[in-house]
Amino acid sequence: MDFKPVKSERVFENIIEQIKDNIYKGSLSKGSKLPSERDLSNILCASRASIREALSALEILGILETKPGGGTYIVNNVSHAIIETMSLALALENDETEFIELRKILESESAYIASQKHDDESILEMKKYFDMMGIKFDEEQNTYADKNFHRALCRATKNRLLYDIVEAVSIGIDNYIVNSRRRLMEDPKNLEILYNQHKNIYESIKEGKADDARRYVIEHINFVQEKLKELKYEK
């Protein structure tokens, strides 16, 4: 680990930057134990109050965890840190066009990867939610199934980092799906169209047709985007 004495201005920020730098350089990795608070104070020539402030900030972000009587460690499970930080950042951005573009990239590639991996357990999970969709069900159930279908699709990639990123934007995706469906259901014909689009996505993944799966996801998201534009202009 490479730590240097800190500057007097905004000491705790300098400490945070040095810990981050050690992570980027690989000196600290998942599960690494940091020097004790006293040792860090001596190494960095900083007060223990500043050390505690920096460590506390990183713990809130989900980067560090403190084990009573056992010291401070880099977390083993980084999912929480990714999800919390990104979900807040995306909520603040709140740009619908950019959000749709991001969703299109993440979900179309997820469908492509899921089709290639062709995992039976994942396909069964997608089927579970697909079977909960359709004109015979109320909109509350359709919305629930829609949200979880897309989550299951991303889980089917078996790529933990990709799924963590998707989960980080899940709050935005969930809200987007709820609001989109509510507006689209002003025209009942859209329910059948959405059902068939999800059917195409599900079947192409089940059959291992990666290019088709990617294309159907893009077509689905484009359809929703265009229909929402039409409704906006009509008002």
Buried (B, 14 or more C-beta within 10 A) or exposed (E): EEBEEBEEEEBBBBBBEBBEBBBEEEEBEEEBEBBEBEEBBEBBEBEEEBBBBBBEBBBEBBBBBBEEEEEBBBBEEBBBBBBBBBBEEBEEEEEEEEBBEBBBEBBBBBBBBBBBBBBEEBBEBBBEBBEBBBEEBEEEEBBBBBBBBBBBBBBBBEBEEBBBBBBBBBBBBBEBBBEBBEBBBEEEEBBEBBBEBBBBBBBBBBEBBBEBBBBBBBBBBEBBBEBBEEBEEEE
